[in-house]
Structure formats: structure tokens, C-alpha cells
Amino acid sequence: MRKHLLGAVALTAVIVSGSTAQADMAAAEKWIDEEFQPSALSVDEQKAEMQLFIAAAAPYAGMEINVLSETIPTHSYESEVLTKAFEDITGIKVNHQLLGEGEVVQAVQTQMQTQRNLYDGYVNDSDLIGTHARLQLAYNLSDMMAGDWAGTTNPGLDLDDFIGASFTTGPDGKLYQLPDQQFANLYWFRKDWFDREDLQAQFKEIYGYDLGVPINWSAYEDIAEFFSVHVKEIDGTTVYGHMDYGKRAPDLGWRMTDAWLSMAGAGDVGEPNGIPVDEWGIRMEAGSCNPSGASVTRGGAANGPAAVYAIRKWDEWLRQYAPPAAASYDFYQSLPALSQGNVAQQIFWYTAFTADMVKSQEDGNNTVDADGAPLWRMAPSPHGPYWTKGQKVGYQDAGSWTFLNSTPSDRAQAAWLYAQFVTSKTVDARKSHVGLTFIRNSTVNHESFTERAPKLGGLVEFYRSPDRTAWSPTGINVPDYPKLAQIWWQQIGDVNSGAFSPQEAMDRLAEEMDLTMSRMQAADEAANVYGGCGPRLNEEQTADYWLSQPGAPKAKLDNEKPQGETVKYEDIVARWSQ
């Protein structure tokens, strides 16, 4: 009923606004014709959706708002193109600023702490869902859409069409964020090299099994060694078996918290996140909303054998098998660096950078052929020896629109309209062709992506497969993402610098996480800061006590390098296509 009522109100507003609406519709029709193709909607349906936006935006026409997101191709398109379209169609001017992800998180944290309105809307990761649900400092979108924001909510928003809406839903079942872009970490490899018969024979002779997509970290390590130590050069170019990054910066922390520890097998079975121990190594018992510890002595796994193993392998592989410059790269430098064409594989590659990897040879991309077809493919990342079936496989970023309740409602609603516009069915398919960060089923399954799939290296096949649900963002075990995330990169950076061993660094990290959570616990107990869902740390016990319990934290394995296992890429694609 509400959907039909909203549509009627919006259409009435279009009629009442008369000539202005007509002028705006002329702009909308121009954008639909010249930019917003392809679309999951017909042209007539696109026009109808834009009429609704015009009507809903009428009270805010002439307003200028400020929004913030991280710098990736999807958001560049929004900032450079879609802001212009939105202003032409609605009369609302949007200053869409782009910064690094760490700066975005810092801005969100500053606004929450000061209650000063820095930005009217943020695209921040759904990794903050545990924070937003606990602190209640973000507008609860479910309640706002049904209440005060009903008049600025698009009846065609179709939340069921969003593939990441579960990631932005709190434990109370309420939606706190709206997905804007989504991407996974997957394994990336040079299929043209892997298909060479001479290299296949050489690998089989040395390692005793077939060169293929690695299933476990043992195989990944063997392949890294093979290309760096034994092959060394292909077509006159020095090649490396591994790519990563090690710059001491905030994104080094995300590198680990996103999925690295869970891929190694540090956490517990459970999807989207391990229960009771998640991929951060934080324990929160099933049915509880109170994290109880990160260190092994409190039942967590952040400094357990699996986590220490994971960090040791990151450091060893970076030193031994990656290009020398990789140790000084950050997130934004390392991923497009693959386009130089001198790396055989990357265990943990974010599909947000697919847009860079499908550029032409003329643009300096050495990983496509003369026709623009990729010489690389993407596949599921391998897992470490502590991993067991049913654990989280990898990370899926869901950069999501968030509106803090320190933002005045009129400004937040204008930003809400912009957020819905850039994620609307009218716009989304075209935006996804630019940024390749899918958020809607209707876009993933659009015929234009069926046509384009052969040139996207497995991206479309992955997102159409049931496998994609095994990749997930940070979950609700993390009580305050901004406070805890900043601890990671500093401790991890100390490993690569040689200041501390992996065990020492993870011990320090776990201790600092517990200390930070103890402060959250005190604040929650004294003033209900986290709504009663702040940490309640377990009393410390011996490490042996927790390591002898089922699940995480897990005792050290006698053999952390089992036999390498690989699979043919074609078999993965066949499974995805079932």
C-alpha cells in the first residue's frame, strides 16, 4: 500500500510542478538517451523513475550538499558524471568528494564523536555495521523509510534486488546502510602462462602435481617459488610469482582483517562470519551481542597459531617472491601494478580493480591481448592449513551509503535521494559497466554482461554463481570498527620492518584490542554507550585451556605445509555455471 501511495503522491507532485517538471524531464530524457544505457529498465520505466525523483526532490531544489566516499573507479564516475546528472534532473547540487578509505573512516569517526555535520552522507564500508547498530548514531533506514523519509524514498528502490543488503542489516533486523558498490577478494593469475605446456611440464617435474589454480596455500607457495626462482623470465621480462603490499599505512590493516586470517583458517565455521570467533579473531558467543575477547587467553584467536602462521606467510612471500617495490606499495598502488605484466598470480586481489585490468594495451595494460581479451583469470582464493569446510572463504566489500543522525534531516534526505539515484535501476547497469562493482541482481544478470563476460576474466561468472555468498564483509563481532581497525596496521607494519616477529606482533595486537574493548565495556556499563551490546570480556585463562577447546582458537599444527593441491580453471567455471 505504501508503495502505491508514494507513487501517487510523487506523480501528483510532478503534475503540480508543471513547467519545471517538464524542463527537468527534458534533462532526464537527455541523460537516459545519452548516458543511462544499458539499463535493467525500459526507457519508459526509466522516465517514470526519474519523474518520481523530480517530485521527491522538489522541496530540496537549489540545496547544495556534501558527500564523501573512497577513491575507486565507481565513485569517480559518480563524482564526475552522476552528480551532474542528478543536479540537472533534480536541482540538487552534490559535492561528491573522494578520499582514501582510511580518511573516510576517520571522517565518519570524527562526526560521530563530535556530532558536527561534516558530510551529509558517506559511502563507508558495511564493515561498520556492528558499530552503527550498537552506537545508534546513524539513521535507521528501515524506520526512516517507513516514517519521516517516506516521501523521499523511491518506490522502485527494490531492496530485494540488492545482493549485499544482508551485510548492511544489523542484528535487530534493521537496515542501516544502502549498498553502493560491491567487490570481492579473489585469486588472480596469468592463465596464458599457466596454459603453456613447457611451464606445465617443468612445474610437474619439480613439484609432482599439476600447475593450476591453487586450492591451498601450499600450492600457492609452490607456484610463487616456481615463477620467481625457477622460471625467472618470460619473453625477456623478469617475472615474479606473487604480488602483495607492505606499506605501513591503514590499508595494511584491512588487508588482514578483511579475510587474510580467515583464509588461513584462524576463525570458526559459520557464514557470513565465524561463530563464535570471527575473521578478526574476536569471540562473541552465539545469541549474544557482547564481544568477549580477541586474545587466546580470553577465548579469541587474534594471536593464536593460525593467525601467527598467516602473518608469517604474508611477510615471507612478500620478501621472497614479490617484486622488490611491493614492500613499499599500499592498497591503491599494488593492485593496478599487475597491469605491468610481470606477475604470475596474486592470492588476494580485489575485483574493484577489474576496470583497470581490462584497459587496452594502448593504455599501458600488458595483461590483455591485442583485441582487449584478458590474459588473466580470477578464481576463488586458496585456503590455509587451519581452514575447514564451512568457514568464511573470502572478503566481499560493500561500500554503503550511511547517514549520521548528526546531519539535519533535510540535508540527510537530499543526500538520501542522491544515494538512491546513483544506485537506481535507471543508472546501475551503466554505472556497473564503468566500475564493475555489482550491487543488484538485475544488473548482474543483464544481457549486456552476458555479452561482456568473456572480457572480464570470470567476474560475471563468479557473481552469478552461488559461491558469491561465501564471501562476506566484517560482521557484527566487531563492536567499534574505527577504534579497532586503526590498531592493526601499526602492529602488522612492525613485522615487515623487522621490529617484531609475527608472534610478538600478534600478541601486542591482541592485547591492544582487548584493552580497547575493555574501555568500550566500561563506557557501555557506565552510560549504555553501546546499547548494552558493548564488549564483556572473558576472564583470562591459560592459552592451553582455550587451545584445547573445540573450534577457534586452534592449536598449532605439526605440519603447516601439507601437499599442494590445484584444480583446472575450467572445472571452477563449470561449477559456477551449474
Secondary structure, DSSP 8 states (H G I E B T S, - for coil): -HHHHHHHHHHHHHHHHTHHHHHHHHHHHHHHHHTS-S-SS-HHHHHHHHHHHHHHHGGGTT-EEEEEEE-SHHHHHIIIIIHHHHHHHHS-EEEEEEE-HHHHHHHHHHHHHH---S-SEEEEEGGGHHHHHHH--B--HHHHHHTTTGGGS-TT--GGGBTTGGGGB-TTS-B--EEEEEEEEEEEEEHHHHT-HHHHHHHHHHHSS--SEESBHHHHHHHHHIIIIII-EETTEE-BS------SSHHHHHHIIIIIHHHHT-S-B-SSS-SSB-TTS-B--TT-----BSSGGGT--TTSHHHHHHHHHHHHHHHHHS-GGGGG--HHHHTGGGGGS-BSEEEEEEGGGHHHHTS-GGGT-TTB-TTS-BSEEEE---B-TT--TTB--B-EEEEEEE-BTTS-HHHHHHHHHHHHHHTSHHHHHHHHHHH----BHHHHT-HHHHHHGGGTTTHHHHHHSGGGGGB----TT-S-HHHHHHHHHHHHHHHHTTSS-HHHHHHHHHHHHHHHHHHHHHHHHHH-TTTT-S--------HHHHHTSSSSS----S-S-----EE-HHHHHHHHT-
